[in-house]
C-alpha cells in the first residue's frame, strides 16, 4: 500500500521517464474524492477508451457523461504516446472488482480469475485510458504501447512496486474486455524489462559502439547497514531491489537506511533461497554480489 502521488510528483516522474505530458484544464483539483476514499493505492490499471480522436477522447475522460461523471481516469494515452492528465484523486475508472485480484496485486503474485465485484477499485488504482476502439482491429502504435510501458514503470518505480502491480480492467472486473489488442502479460514483461534498466519495446537502433563493462559497488560490509546511515549506495541498492521485484517501499528508495530497506533486502535474500537468519535483511557478501549494485 502506498500514499497516492501528488499532482506535481506525477508530472515529475512521467517527464523523467521521457514522456510528453499535457496538463488538461484544472486536472490537479479534478476528482471524485467527495464520493469516497482515494488511497492507499496498490497498482496501475490500463483501459481502452472505445473512442477515436485525441481531443474528443480527452474531453470525455475529463468530463464523463450522463450517469458517470468525470474524471474517468487519471491520464489519457493518445496514439502518439503522449499523456494527457485529466484527474488527480479518485476517478470513475475501475469500479467494483475482485478482492482476490486486489490481494494478488498487493502481494505481487499471480492473478486469479476475476469472478466477483465486491471491492472498490477507484480508491486503490491509478487509471490510464488508452485511445483505441477496442474492436480488435484498431491498431496500437508502438509509440502508444511504449508510453503505457513508461507510465506504468514510472509509477511502479516510485512506489517500489514490480510489474505485477499493473493490471488490465479485464483482469479486475468480470465482463470487461479492456484493454483489447495486446496481452497484459506481454505488457508486464515490457514493464519488468524497463524496471531493470532497459526499454521493453522494439524499434530502436542499437549503438554500434561496444557498451562499457558495468562497474558494481563492492560489498561495504554488514556493519555499513545500520540505522542512521546515509549514502547514495543505499539508494542505488534500493533501486536494484525494486528492479528485481523485491521493493517493499511506500516512499523511496532514499539514501537513508530504513526498515523498508531491510524488508526489501530480506525479500531479495528469500528470492535467492536464503532462509532464517540468512534472510534477515542485512546484506551479506554473496547476496550483495548477486544484486550487482551499480557504482555510484
C-alpha positions as MATLAB code, in Angstrom:
seq = 'XXXXXXXXXXXXXXXXXXXXXXXXXXXXXXXXXXXXXXXXXXXXXXXXXXXXXXXXXXXXXXXXXXXXXXXXXXXXXXXXXXXXXXXXXXXXXXXXXXXXXXXXXXXXXXXXXXXXXXXXXXXXXXXXXXXXXXXXXXXXXXXXXXXXXXXXXXXXXXXXXXXXXXXXXXXXXXXXXXXXXXXXXXXXXXXXXXXXXXXXXXXXXXXXXXXXXXXXXXXXXXXXXXXXXXXXXXXXXXXXXXXXXXXXXXXXXXXXXXXXXXXXXXXXXXXXXXXXXXXXXXXXXXXXXXXXXXXX';
ca = [
       0.000    0.000    0.000;
       1.219    3.488   -0.726;
       0.274    7.118   -0.376;
      -1.030    8.494   -3.708;
       1.276   10.650   -5.769;
       0.775   14.397   -5.633;
      -0.054   16.131   -8.907;
       3.406   17.705   -9.094;
       5.171   14.412   -8.410;
       3.090   12.640  -11.075;
       4.167   15.182  -13.678;
       7.773   14.968  -12.485;
       8.142   11.194  -12.694;
       6.353   10.881  -16.048;
       8.536   13.539  -17.656;
      11.614   11.981  -16.079;
      10.654    8.759  -17.885;
      10.868   10.665  -21.185;
       7.133   11.162  -21.737;
       5.386   14.195  -23.206;
       2.832   15.301  -20.613;
      -0.103   17.673  -21.195;
      -1.906   19.140  -18.178;
      -5.605   19.416  -19.039;
      -7.539   22.332  -17.564;
      -7.963   22.036  -13.772;
      -6.859   18.403  -13.597;
      -4.871   18.967  -10.380;
      -8.084   19.529   -8.386;
     -10.430   17.458  -10.582;
     -11.559   14.306   -8.761;
     -14.423   12.398   -7.108;
     -12.954   12.491   -3.594;
     -16.277   13.675   -2.172;
     -17.772   10.282   -3.096;
     -15.284    8.023   -1.340;
     -11.716    7.253   -0.382;
      -8.680    7.886   -2.573;
      -5.859    5.637   -1.429;
      -3.938    3.892   -0.189;
      -3.020    2.929   -3.738;
      -1.889   -0.527   -4.779;
      -1.435   -0.510   -8.536;
      -1.970    0.815  -12.041;
      -4.956   -0.151  -14.204;
      -4.933    0.053  -18.010;
      -8.068    0.640  -20.114;
      -9.066    1.414  -23.692;
     -11.474    4.277  -24.409;
     -13.710    2.789  -27.160;
     -13.381    6.224  -28.814;
     -11.282    7.794  -31.558;
      -9.634   11.181  -31.831;
      -7.444   12.731  -29.170;
      -9.447   15.871  -28.362;
     -12.803   14.094  -28.159;
     -11.370   11.249  -26.071;
      -9.625   13.575  -23.635;
     -12.802   15.642  -23.217;
     -14.898   12.542  -22.472;
     -12.375   11.309  -19.924;
     -12.235   14.739  -18.264;
     -15.981   15.455  -18.257;
     -17.529   11.989  -18.122;
     -21.022   11.520  -19.466;
     -24.608   11.093  -18.340;
     -24.674    8.752  -15.354;
     -20.891    8.647  -14.907;
     -19.227   11.985  -14.039;
     -15.572   12.615  -14.794;
     -12.750   12.232  -14.362;
     -12.912    8.758  -15.873;
      -9.187    8.158  -15.303;
      -6.032    9.961  -14.261;
      -4.458   10.152  -17.676;
      -5.242    9.534  -21.337;
      -2.566    7.962  -23.559;
      -3.009    9.003  -27.185;
      -1.869    7.262  -30.356;
       1.345    9.301  -30.455;
       2.270    8.130  -26.971;
       1.607   11.480  -25.309;
      -0.032   11.709  -21.883;
      -2.998   13.970  -21.111;
      -3.545   14.266  -17.353;
      -7.254   14.745  -16.584;
      -7.667   13.868  -12.900;
      -5.861   13.843   -9.574;
      -7.570   11.802   -6.892;
     -10.488    9.421   -7.002;
     -11.640    8.766  -10.583;
     -14.512    6.742  -12.045;
     -12.393    4.211  -13.932;
     -12.118    0.880  -12.109;
     -15.484    0.351  -10.425;
     -16.140   -2.734   -8.318;
     -13.811   -5.660   -8.844;
     -12.494   -8.856   -7.337;
     -10.978   -8.707   -3.834;
      -8.854  -11.773   -4.650;
      -7.306   -9.862   -7.548;
      -6.552   -6.911   -5.264;
      -4.917   -9.256   -2.777;
      -2.736  -10.710   -5.535;
      -1.728   -7.216   -6.682;
      -0.780   -6.265   -3.124;
       1.240   -9.482   -2.756;
       2.613   -9.146   -6.305;
       1.606  -12.737   -7.016;
      -0.106  -14.461   -9.945;
      -3.549  -13.037  -10.668;
      -6.573  -15.274  -10.048;
      -9.543  -15.280  -12.396;
     -11.824  -12.325  -11.660;
     -15.235  -13.701  -10.721;
     -16.510  -11.206   -8.146;
     -17.311   -7.497   -7.967;
     -17.055   -6.826   -4.244;
     -14.239   -4.273   -3.868;
     -13.942   -0.585   -4.773;
     -11.132   -0.225   -7.287;
     -11.492    3.535   -7.722;
      -9.856    4.007   -4.326;
      -6.923    1.680   -5.000;
      -5.717    2.093   -8.593;
      -4.263    4.764  -10.827;
      -6.167    4.549  -14.111;
      -4.953    5.269  -17.642;
      -7.283    5.249  -20.650;
      -5.614    4.463  -23.976;
      -7.267    5.779  -27.126;
      -8.441    2.718  -29.053;
     -11.788    1.477  -30.363;
     -11.274   -1.846  -28.623;
     -12.655   -3.789  -31.576;
      -9.555   -5.896  -32.133;
      -8.902   -4.089  -35.440;
      -7.899   -0.594  -34.361;
      -4.070   -0.646  -34.302;
      -1.884    0.007  -31.291;
       1.093    2.083  -32.494;
       4.405    1.193  -30.901;
       4.674    4.739  -29.530;
       1.423    4.217  -27.620;
       2.439    0.837  -26.217;
       5.806    2.245  -25.205;
       4.000    5.070  -23.391;
       1.880    2.545  -21.456;
       5.103    0.780  -20.510;
       6.776    4.028  -19.428;
       3.794    5.351  -17.432;
       3.470    2.071  -15.577;
       7.201    1.734  -14.924;
       7.489    5.311  -13.650;
       4.719    4.811  -11.091;
       5.926    1.349  -10.063;
       9.479    2.606   -9.643;
       8.338    5.496   -7.441;
       6.334    3.244   -5.146;
       8.776    0.325   -5.152;
       6.342   -1.966   -6.974;
       7.098   -4.630   -9.559;
       5.356   -5.125  -12.905;
       2.812   -7.345  -11.121;
       1.212   -4.179   -9.739;
      -0.031   -3.331  -13.264;
      -3.270   -4.927  -14.430;
      -5.900   -4.522  -17.129;
      -9.519   -3.611  -16.437;
     -10.452   -7.042  -17.836;
      -8.388   -8.668  -15.080;
     -10.221   -6.703  -12.385;
     -13.918   -6.601  -13.187;
     -15.913   -9.536  -14.595;
     -17.299   -8.856  -18.064;
     -14.765   -6.193  -19.045;
     -12.618   -6.666  -22.169;
     -10.185   -3.761  -21.961;
      -7.515   -3.391  -22.997;
      -8.045   -5.398  -26.179;
      -5.330   -5.652  -28.800;
      -2.321   -6.699  -26.722;
      -1.837   -9.016  -23.759;
      -1.280   -7.738  -20.248;
       1.278  -10.479  -19.657;
       3.236   -9.132  -22.609;
       2.944   -5.573  -21.324;
       4.038   -6.632  -17.844;
       7.088   -8.234  -19.461;
       7.951   -4.922  -21.096;
       7.475   -3.067  -17.810;
       9.693   -5.554  -15.981;
      12.443   -5.028  -18.548;
      12.209   -1.244  -18.176;
      12.360   -1.511  -14.392;
      15.567   -3.491  -14.787;
      17.091   -0.592  -16.660;
      16.178   -1.196  -20.287;
      13.315   -0.327  -22.604;
      10.797   -3.102  -23.080;
       9.769   -2.369  -26.660;
      11.475   -2.587  -30.025;
      12.095   -0.130  -32.776;
      15.300    1.469  -31.503;
      18.584    1.488  -33.410;
      21.380   -0.149  -31.421;
      24.515    1.866  -30.715;
      27.339    0.298  -32.733;
      29.873    1.200  -30.042;
      30.629   -1.572  -27.541;
      28.998   -0.947  -24.187;
      31.458   -0.309  -21.337;
      31.739   -3.070  -18.769;
      29.463   -2.153  -15.867;
      31.055   -1.342  -12.534;
      29.432   -2.523   -9.319;
      29.778   -1.350   -5.726;
      31.988   -3.784   -3.774;
      30.420   -5.196   -0.635;
      30.809   -2.495    2.050;
      30.442   -4.911    4.960;
      27.375   -5.820    7.010;
      28.192   -3.139    9.589;
      27.614   -0.474    6.946;
      23.858   -1.122    7.040;
      22.596    0.372   10.260;
      20.017    2.930   11.371;
      21.161    6.461   10.628;
      23.481    5.524    7.759;
      23.032    7.767    4.711;
      24.731    7.023    1.395;
      23.981    7.047   -2.342;
      24.958    3.379   -2.229;
      21.747    2.702   -0.268;
      19.660    4.498   -2.904;
      21.332    2.500   -5.682;
      20.761   -0.728   -3.734;
      17.074    0.120   -3.278;
      16.614    0.758   -6.975;
      18.133   -2.625   -7.799;
      15.845   -4.309   -5.265;
      12.845   -2.643   -6.922;
      14.061   -3.786  -10.332;
      14.297   -7.355   -9.017;
      10.696   -7.210   -7.778;
      11.771   -7.103   -4.129;
      10.956   -3.480   -3.296;
       8.881   -3.055   -0.158;
       8.908    0.726   -0.151;
       5.974    3.087    0.314;
       8.233    6.059   -0.415;
      11.705    5.856   -1.856;
      14.240    4.319   -2.133;
      16.232    7.043   -0.379;
      19.854    7.463    0.775;
      18.988    6.620    4.402;
      18.939    3.007    5.626;
      15.434    2.249    6.918;
      13.241   -0.653    7.899;
      11.828   -0.605    4.362;
      15.349   -1.239    3.039;
      15.780   -4.142    5.432;
      12.450   -5.698    4.432;
      13.260   -5.221    0.755;
      16.668   -6.844    1.137;
      15.114   -9.711    3.072;
      12.817  -10.302    0.111;
      15.915  -10.445   -2.132;
      17.622  -12.935    0.171;
      14.497  -15.088    0.169;
      14.362  -14.875   -3.631;
      17.904  -16.272   -3.687;
      16.815  -19.161   -1.461;
      18.215  -17.975    1.880;
      16.186  -18.740    4.998;
      16.117  -17.929    8.706;
      18.969  -15.734    9.934;
      20.433  -15.764    6.432;
      17.357  -13.834    5.258;
      17.259  -11.194    7.998;
      17.514   -8.249    5.597;
      21.125   -7.340    6.450;
      23.265   -7.657    3.300;
      25.930  -10.318    3.140;
      28.653  -10.605    0.513;
      27.098  -13.432   -1.512;
      23.692  -11.801   -1.873;
      25.267   -8.358   -2.406;
      27.462   -9.559   -5.244;
      24.470  -11.193   -6.911;
      22.445   -7.946   -6.653;
      25.039   -6.066   -8.752;
      24.519   -2.570   -7.359;
      25.853   -0.061   -9.926;
      28.830    2.028   -8.854;
      27.710    5.499   -7.738;
];
